[in-house]
Amino acid sequence: MTPHTPPVLCDDRVMFERAELDRILWLYGMMVAGGEWRDYAIDGLRDRAEFSIFRHAADFPLYRIVKTPGDARRQGAWKVVGAAGVVLKRGHELDAVLAVFDRQLKKLAWSAH
């Protein structure tokens, strides 16, 4: 009799690495504290991972932070997409792409004083 081996799940979804998710969640937390954002969703898909940001849970996403490893060599694996589907920033490094939110963060910092 052969021992039963559990089936191996082949999970080929793209997901965020821990450091990437930490950086995104830090930004999200700052914007929630400032009252700008309210909810988020994380999707791991076959070709990309998406962090969608909402003002209200029932709304469409205000922004989507997208990691697409297949685009890494061409235009960069990272992009921020606005509500209308327009790519606001694209690049090879997550921090450089998230810089699109710097103006909002500075405005929140000024309003706190």
C-alpha positions in Angstrom: 0.0 0.0 0.0 1.4 3.4 -0.9 1.0 6.3 1.5 -1.5 9.0 0.5 0.2 12.2 -0.6 -1.9 15.4 -0.6 -2.5 17.0 -4.0 0.0 19.8 -4.9 -1.8 23.0 -5.6 -0.3 24.9 -8.5 -1.0 28.5 -7.6 0.3 30.6 -10.5 -1.3 33.8 -9.3 0.8 37.0 -9.0 0.9 38.4 -5.5 2.7 41.2 -3.6 5.8 40.4 -1.6 5.7 41.3 2.0 7.9 44.4 1.7 5.8 45.6 -1.2 2.6 45.1 0.7 4.1 46.8 3.8 4.9 49.9 1.7 1.5 50.0 0.0 -0.3 49.5 3.4 1.8 52.3 5.0 0.6 54.7 2.3 -3.0 53.4 2.6 -2.9 54.0 6.4 -1.7 57.5 6.0 -4.5 58.3 3.6 -7.1 56.6 5.8 -5.9 58.7 8.8 -6.3 61.8 6.6 -9.9 60.8 5.7 -9.2 60.4 2.0 -9.5 56.6 1.6 -11.9 54.1 3.3 -11.5 50.6 1.9 -9.3 48.4 -0.2 -9.2 45.1 -2.0 -6.3 42.9 -3.0 -6.5 40.6 -6.0 -4.0 38.1 -7.1 -4.6 37.3 -10.8 -2.8 35.1 -13.3 -0.8 38.0 -14.9 -0.9 40.7 -12.2 -1.6 41.7 -8.6 -3.9 44.6 -7.8 -4.4 46.7 -4.7 -7.6 48.7 -5.3 -8.4 51.7 -3.2 -11.9 53.0 -2.5 -13.4 56.1 -1.0 -16.5 54.0 0.0 -16.9 50.2 0.0 -19.6 50.2 -2.6 -17.8 52.6 -5.0 -15.5 51.8 -8.0 -11.8 52.0 -7.2 -10.3 55.5 -7.0 -6.9 54.0 -7.7 -5.4 50.7 -8.5 -1.8 49.9 -7.7 -0.8 47.2 -10.2 2.1 44.8 -10.3 2.6 43.1 -13.7 5.8 41.1 -13.8 5.4 40.4 -17.5 5.9 44.2 -18.2 9.0 44.5 -16.0 11.6 44.6 -18.8 9.6 46.9 -21.1 7.9 49.7 -19.2 8.3 48.5 -15.6 6.2 46.1 -13.5 4.5 48.8 -11.5 1.7 51.3 -12.4 -0.9 53.4 -10.7 -4.2 53.5 -12.5 -6.8 56.2 -11.9 -10.6 55.8 -11.7 -11.1 56.4 -15.4 -8.5 53.7 -16.3 -5.8 56.2 -17.1 -2.3 55.2 -16.1 -1.1 57.9 -13.8 2.4 56.7 -13.3 4.4 53.6 -14.5 7.9 52.4 -13.6 10.3 49.8 -12.5 10.4 50.7 -8.7 7.4 50.7 -6.4 8.5 53.8 -4.5 8.9 55.8 -7.6 5.4 54.9 -8.8 3.9 55.6 -5.4 5.4 59.1 -5.6 2.3 60.0 -7.6 0.6 60.3 -4.2 3.2 62.6 -2.7 1.2 65.8 -3.3 -1.8 64.3 -1.5 0.4 63.2 1.4 1.9 66.7 1.7 -1.5 68.3 1.7 -2.6 66.0 4.5 0.5 66.9 6.5 -0.2 70.6 6.1 -3.8 70.3 7.1 -2.8 68.5 10.3 -1.0 71.6 11.6 
